[in-house]
Amino acid sequence: MVLFFGERKDVIECTNCGYKLIKPYPKDKKCPRCKKIVDALEENRKKTPKQFETMTKTASSKLWGKVKIKNTESDAFLVSGDKIILKDNEYIKLFGICSVQRTPLYYSNEKHVYLLELTNNLDFIATSILGGELDKMLLISEETHQEEKCQFLVKEGIIYIVYGVFPDKKGKWLLEQMHVHFSELVKGKDVDNLNKLEKHELKLEFRKRINFIVEEYLKIQAVFSDQDLPYIDPHIRIDYIGLSFKSIGLISLLIGNELKVEVAGEFDNEMDKLEMQESILTAKIEAIAANTRGNTGAIPRWIAVKLGYQHYRFITFKQYEKDYFMCFLCEGNLKKVEIAEKQLDPFILPYTTSEFKGDLQAFNELKRKLINFFKEKNTFP
């Protein structure tokens, strides 16, 4: 044991936990006890002028025998910034991760953290009412009319989110890479019961992984095709239609028996049960639309739930004048939705010329017309 007499001038105390450090100090400037940056060491590093030495070796001799070269490009990406610019007008506003139990695990942009909670709400509807797996959502800005997309991946009880402008195939690759790296970091851990230190260290480490993923994304652009795969269904089937004024539900119509909407309690007749099912659907859809619009300043054009290979269910929204919205729950080929919307426009448009004043009589009349229309068909080629 070595004894020191008198006061040492090279002792630095960690302001986080009180641990005392002496030379040689850790190269990473972190406290051995709490693993946090020691402020005094960081300040000394910044104050110490860089020492320039005469070059005695060539670049080739320095690199001889090396198998790995540090890539400093990652410092150029600010994953906590408002937008990560990629290329070809592509960008990302958010990388996010949450558990299906509603625990936020990571977000690259605090401005869009609300998307984690919205994702959990969408996931609940996707798995319960729509019977599939949450896949993607298209948003249209009310101010700029810019289309932006949220794409999702649900694996092992964790939901991965990418939000911005990018082709589907590139979004899928980003999500898969997020899963590979994040699952490695949380292997053997209960993500819903991490302590504060674990969450902090996880965020810092995954931030580095995101930088790496973005770098790799830019390197392999030529591998991707921007062409989306075609839908396997030749038509679209409408299972529910709703009409709202702002966030007030005016019409709710469940069509056919394809959607399984569970309701609690017993009912004297099927009409009472049907009305309750329609009310539940309307409430959930209105909540999603209002939440999305209020936080993003954008209207969801559609939300896609995957049932199988290129087989989807959708929640679609169409905006009319005076803040009216028509909503479908449908299944099949998304490109056919506009055909269905155009056939319903002659019914809807006469009732959306003025703001809703609280009188439902006209909309009850419209509902009867829609019931008769869907008796003829609810599938559109």
DOMAR-426332 format. One record per residue (C-alpha): x, y, z. Coordinates in steps of 0.25 Angstrom, whole numbers, plus 5000, padded with zeros to 4 digits. Layout:
REM DOMAR-426332
+------+-------+------+
: east : north :   up :
+------+-------+------+
:    X :     Y :    Z :
...
+------+-------+------+
***
This chain:
REM DOMAR-426332
+------+-------+------+
: east : north :   up :
+------+-------+------+
: 5000 :  5000 : 5000 :
: 5005 :  5014 : 4996 :
: 5003 :  5025 : 5006 :
: 5002 :  5040 : 5002 :
: 5006 :  5051 : 5012 :
: 5000 :  5065 : 5010 :
: 4990 :  5070 : 5000 :
: 4990 :  5064 : 4986 :
: 4988 :  5074 : 4975 :
: 4983 :  5064 : 4965 :
: 4971 :  5059 : 4972 :
: 4958 :  5062 : 4965 :
: 4944 :  5059 : 4971 :
: 4932 :  5054 : 4963 :
: 4921 :  5064 : 4965 :
: 4911 :  5053 : 4962 :
: 4914 :  5043 : 4973 :
: 4926 :  5049 : 4981 :
: 4936 :  5038 : 4976 :
: 4951 :  5044 : 4976 :
: 4959 :  5041 : 4964 :
: 4975 :  5043 : 4963 :
: 4984 :  5042 : 4952 :
: 4984 :  5035 : 4942 :
: 4970 :  5039 : 4939 :
: 4960 :  5031 : 4931 :
: 4962 :  5033 : 4916 :
: 4947 :  5034 : 4914 :
: 4945 :  5045 : 4925 :
: 4935 :  5036 : 4932 :
: 4934 :  5033 : 4947 :
: 4938 :  5018 : 4950 :
: 4926 :  5018 : 4960 :
: 4914 :  5025 : 4954 :
: 4919 :  5024 : 4939 :
: 4916 :  5039 : 4937 :
: 4925 :  5049 : 4931 :
: 4933 :  5056 : 4941 :
: 4931 :  5071 : 4939 :
: 4945 :  5075 : 4943 :
: 4952 :  5065 : 4934 :
: 4943 :  5070 : 4922 :
: 4947 :  5084 : 4925 :
: 4962 :  5081 : 4926 :
: 4961 :  5074 : 4912 :
: 4954 :  5086 : 4906 :
: 4965 :  5096 : 4912 :
: 4977 :  5088 : 4908 :
: 4983 :  5093 : 4895 :
: 4985 :  5083 : 4884 :
: 5000 :  5079 : 4883 :
: 5005 :  5079 : 4869 :
: 5016 :  5069 : 4865 :
: 5025 :  5068 : 4853 :
: 5020 :  5057 : 4844 :
: 5030 :  5046 : 4842 :
: 5021 :  5035 : 4837 :
: 5013 :  5035 : 4824 :
: 4998 :  5032 : 4823 :
: 5000 :  5018 : 4817 :
: 5010 :  5014 : 4828 :
: 5001 :  5018 : 4839 :
: 4989 :  5010 : 4833 :
: 4998 :  4998 : 4830 :
: 4992 :  4985 : 4837 :
: 4980 :  4993 : 4842 :
: 4967 :  4985 : 4840 :
: 4957 :  4996 : 4845 :
: 4957 :  5011 : 4843 :
: 4948 :  5020 : 4852 :
: 4938 :  5027 : 4844 :
: 4935 :  5041 : 4849 :
: 4923 :  5043 : 4840 :
: 4914 :  5040 : 4851 :
: 4916 :  5053 : 4858 :
: 4910 :  5060 : 4846 :
: 4896 :  5054 : 4849 :
: 4888 :  5060 : 4860 :
: 4877 :  5050 : 4863 :
: 4871 :  5059 : 4874 :
: 4869 :  5070 : 4864 :
: 4856 :  5074 : 4857 :
: 4859 :  5067 : 4844 :
: 4869 :  5057 : 4839 :
: 4872 :  5060 : 4825 :
: 4875 :  5048 : 4816 :
: 4875 :  5050 : 4801 :
: 4865 :  5051 : 4789 :
: 4855 :  5059 : 4797 :
: 4855 :  5048 : 4808 :
: 4856 :  5052 : 4823 :
: 4852 :  5046 : 4836 :
: 4846 :  5054 : 4848 :
: 4846 :  5043 : 4858 :
: 4852 :  5029 : 4862 :
: 4843 :  5024 : 4873 :
: 4842 :  5012 : 4882 :
: 4831 :  5008 : 4892 :
: 4826 :  4995 : 4898 :
: 4812 :  4989 : 4895 :
: 4810 :  4992 : 4910 :
: 4811 :  5007 : 4907 :
: 4825 :  5009 : 4913 :
: 4833 :  5019 : 4905 :
: 4847 :  5014 : 4902 :
: 4854 :  5023 : 4892 :
: 4851 :  5035 : 4884 :
: 4860 :  5044 : 4875 :
: 4852 :  5056 : 4875 :
: 4844 :  5061 : 4887 :
: 4835 :  5070 : 4879 :
: 4829 :  5057 : 4873 :
: 4829 :  5049 : 4886 :
: 4814 :  5049 : 4886 :
: 4814 :  5039 : 4874 :
: 4818 :  5028 : 4884 :
: 4805 :  5029 : 4892 :
: 4797 :  5030 : 4879 :
: 4804 :  5018 : 4874 :
: 4800 :  5010 : 4886 :
: 4785 :  5014 : 4883 :
: 4786 :  5010 : 4869 :
: 4793 :  4997 : 4873 :
: 4781 :  4994 : 4882 :
: 4771 :  4996 : 4871 :
: 4779 :  4988 : 4861 :
: 4780 :  4976 : 4870 :
: 4766 :  4976 : 4876 :
: 4756 :  4982 : 4866 :
: 4764 :  4980 : 4853 :
: 4770 :  4967 : 4856 :
: 4784 :  4970 : 4850 :
: 4797 :  4976 : 4853 :
: 4800 :  4991 : 4852 :
: 4807 :  4995 : 4839 :
: 4807 :  5009 : 4835 :
: 4800 :  5023 : 4835 :
: 4799 :  5034 : 4825 :
: 4798 :  5048 : 4830 :
: 4794 :  5061 : 4822 :
: 4798 :  5074 : 4827 :
: 4786 :  5084 : 4828 :
: 4796 :  5096 : 4826 :
: 4805 :  5091 : 4815 :
: 4797 :  5079 : 4810 :
: 4811 :  5071 : 4811 :
: 4809 :  5056 : 4812 :
: 4817 :  5049 : 4823 :
: 4817 :  5035 : 4828 :
: 4818 :  5027 : 4841 :
: 4823 :  5013 : 4838 :
: 4823 :  5003 : 4849 :
: 4829 :  4989 : 4853 :
: 4824 :  4981 : 4865 :
: 4833 :  4970 : 4870 :
: 4835 :  4963 : 4883 :
: 4825 :  4972 : 4890 :
: 4833 :  4985 : 4885 :
: 4828 :  4995 : 4875 :
: 4838 :  5002 : 4866 :
: 4834 :  5015 : 4859 :
: 4840 :  5023 : 4848 :
: 4833 :  5036 : 4844 :
: 4836 :  5045 : 4832 :
: 4837 :  5044 : 4817 :
: 4843 :  5031 : 4811 :
: 4838 :  5019 : 4802 :
: 4832 :  5007 : 4809 :
: 4844 :  4998 : 4806 :
: 4854 :  5008 : 4812 :
: 4845 :  5010 : 4824 :
: 4844 :  4994 : 4826 :
: 4859 :  4993 : 4826 :
: 4861 :  5004 : 4836 :
: 4851 :  4998 : 4845 :
: 4858 :  4984 : 4844 :
: 4871 :  4990 : 4847 :
: 4865 :  4997 : 4859 :
: 4860 :  4984 : 4864 :
: 4873 :  4977 : 4862 :
: 4881 :  4987 : 4870 :
: 4871 :  4990 : 4881 :
: 4868 :  4976 : 4884 :
: 4883 :  4973 : 4886 :
: 4884 :  4985 : 4896 :
: 4872 :  4980 : 4904 :
: 4874 :  4965 : 4904 :
: 4870 :  4959 : 4917 :
: 4864 :  4971 : 4922 :
: 4849 :  4975 : 4926 :
: 4848 :  4987 : 4917 :
: 4835 :  4991 : 4925 :
: 4843 :  4992 : 4938 :
: 4856 :  4999 : 4935 :
: 4861 :  5008 : 4946 :
: 4865 :  5023 : 4942 :
: 4880 :  5020 : 4941 :
: 4877 :  5008 : 4931 :
: 4868 :  5017 : 4923 :
: 4878 :  5028 : 4922 :
: 4889 :  5018 : 4918 :
: 4880 :  5011 : 4908 :
: 4877 :  5025 : 4901 :
: 4891 :  5029 : 4900 :
: 4896 :  5016 : 4894 :
: 4884 :  5014 : 4885 :
: 4886 :  5029 : 4880 :
: 4900 :  5024 : 4875 :
: 4893 :  5012 : 4868 :
: 4883 :  5021 : 4861 :
: 4895 :  5029 : 4855 :
: 4901 :  5016 : 4850 :
: 4888 :  5012 : 4844 :
: 4886 :  5025 : 4837 :
: 4900 :  5024 : 4831 :
: 4898 :  5010 : 4826 :
: 4885 :  5015 : 4820 :
: 4892 :  5025 : 4812 :
: 4902 :  5015 : 4807 :
: 4892 :  5005 : 4801 :
: 4882 :  5014 : 4793 :
: 4885 :  5007 : 4780 :
: 4880 :  4994 : 4787 :
: 4866 :  4999 : 4789 :
: 4854 :  5000 : 4779 :
: 4844 :  5011 : 4781 :
: 4833 :  5003 : 4775 :
: 4823 :  4998 : 4785 :
: 4818 :  4983 : 4784 :
: 4804 :  4982 : 4778 :
: 4792 :  4978 : 4787 :
: 4788 :  4964 : 4785 :
: 4773 :  4968 : 4786 :
: 4766 :  4973 : 4774 :
: 4755 :  4981 : 4781 :
: 4752 :  4988 : 4794 :
: 4741 :  4984 : 4804 :
: 4735 :  4995 : 4813 :
: 4731 :  4989 : 4827 :
: 4728 :  5002 : 4834 :
: 4725 :  5017 : 4830 :
: 4725 :  5029 : 4840 :
: 4722 :  5043 : 4837 :
: 4727 :  5054 : 4847 :
: 4727 :  5069 : 4849 :
: 4740 :  5073 : 4855 :
: 4740 :  5062 : 4867 :
: 4725 :  5060 : 4867 :
: 4720 :  5047 : 4862 :
: 4708 :  5049 : 4853 :
: 4707 :  5036 : 4846 :
: 4712 :  5022 : 4850 :
: 4708 :  5010 : 4841 :
: 4714 :  4996 : 4843 :
: 4712 :  4988 : 4830 :
: 4712 :  4973 : 4830 :
: 4718 :  4963 : 4840 :
: 4733 :  4964 : 4836 :
: 4737 :  4973 : 4848 :
: 4737 :  4966 : 4862 :
: 4734 :  4977 : 4872 :
: 4733 :  4972 : 4886 :
: 4723 :  4979 : 4895 :
: 4721 :  4976 : 4910 :
: 4707 :  4973 : 4916 :
: 4694 :  4966 : 4910 :
: 4684 :  4973 : 4901 :
: 4670 :  4970 : 4899 :
: 4671 :  4971 : 4884 :
: 4681 :  4971 : 4873 :
: 4678 :  4986 : 4869 :
: 4683 :  4990 : 4883 :
: 4695 :  4982 : 4882 :
: 4698 :  4988 : 4868 :
: 4696 :  5002 : 4873 :
: 4706 :  5000 : 4884 :
: 4716 :  4994 : 4874 :
: 4715 :  5006 : 4865 :
: 4717 :  5015 : 4877 :
: 4729 :  5008 : 4882 :
: 4735 :  5009 : 4868 :
: 4732 :  5023 : 4866 :
: 4738 :  5027 : 4880 :
: 4751 :  5020 : 4877 :
: 4752 :  5026 : 4863 :
: 4749 :  5040 : 4867 :
: 4759 :  5039 : 4878 :
: 4770 :  5035 : 4869 :
: 4766 :  5046 : 4858 :
: 4765 :  5057 : 4869 :
: 4778 :  5053 : 4876 :
: 4786 :  5052 : 4863 :
: 4781 :  5065 : 4857 :
: 4783 :  5073 : 4870 :
: 4797 :  5068 : 4872 :
: 4802 :  5068 : 4858 :
: 4794 :  5078 : 4851 :
: 4791 :  5068 : 4841 :
: 4780 :  5059 : 4837 :
: 4782 :  5044 : 4836 :
: 4778 :  5040 : 4822 :
: 4779 :  5025 : 4825 :
: 4784 :  5015 : 4836 :
: 4788 :  5002 : 4831 :
: 4787 :  4989 : 4839 :
: 4794 :  4976 : 4833 :
: 4786 :  4963 : 4832 :
: 4796 :  4955 : 4824 :
: 4805 :  4957 : 4812 :
: 4801 :  4969 : 4805 :
: 4787 :  4967 : 4811 :
: 4782 :  4979 : 4819 :
: 4771 :  4986 : 4827 :
: 4770 :  5001 : 4827 :
: 4764 :  5013 : 4834 :
: 4762 :  5024 : 4824 :
: 4758 :  5038 : 4825 :
: 4753 :  5048 : 4815 :
: 4751 :  5063 : 4818 :
: 4740 :  5071 : 4813 :
: 4737 :  5086 : 4814 :
: 4732 :  5092 : 4828 :
: 4741 :  5082 : 4835 :
: 4733 :  5069 : 4832 :
: 4740 :  5056 : 4831 :
: 4736 :  5043 : 4825 :
: 4743 :  5030 : 4831 :
: 4743 :  5016 : 4826 :
: 4748 :  5003 : 4832 :
: 4751 :  4995 : 4820 :
: 4759 :  4983 : 4815 :
: 4766 :  4980 : 4802 :
: 4773 :  4989 : 4792 :
: 4775 :  5003 : 4797 :
: 4776 :  5009 : 4783 :
: 4761 :  5005 : 4781 :
: 4757 :  5014 : 4793 :
: 4755 :  5027 : 4784 :
: 4745 :  5019 : 4775 :
: 4737 :  5016 : 4788 :
: 4738 :  5031 : 4793 :
: 4734 :  5036 : 4779 :
: 4721 :  5028 : 4779 :
: 4717 :  5033 : 4792 :
: 4720 :  5047 : 4790 :
: 4706 :  5050 : 4784 :
: 4700 :  5045 : 4797 :
: 4710 :  5053 : 4806 :
: 4712 :  5066 : 4799 :
: 4698 :  5072 : 4801 :
: 4699 :  5070 : 4816 :
: 4713 :  5077 : 4817 :
: 4710 :  5091 : 4812 :
: 4708 :  5098 : 4825 :
: 4713 :  5095 : 4840 :
: 4706 :  5086 : 4849 :
: 4696 :  5093 : 4858 :
: 4692 :  5081 : 4867 :
: 4680 :  5076 : 4859 :
: 4682 :  5061 : 4855 :
: 4669 :  5060 : 4847 :
: 4676 :  5062 : 4834 :
: 4687 :  5052 : 4837 :
: 4677 :  5042 : 4841 :
: 4671 :  5043 : 4828 :
: 4685 :  5042 : 4821 :
: 4688 :  5029 : 4830 :
: 4675 :  5023 : 4824 :
: 4680 :  5026 : 4810 :
: 4694 :  5020 : 4813 :
: 4687 :  5007 : 4819 :
: 4680 :  5005 : 4806 :
: 4692 :  5008 : 4797 :
: 4700 :  4998 : 4805 :
: 4689 :  4987 : 4804 :
: 4693 :  4987 : 4789 :
: 4708 :  4986 : 4791 :
: 4719 :  4989 : 4800 :
: 4730 :  4984 : 4791 :
: 4737 :  4993 : 4780 :
: 4745 :  4988 : 4769 :
+------+-------+------+
***
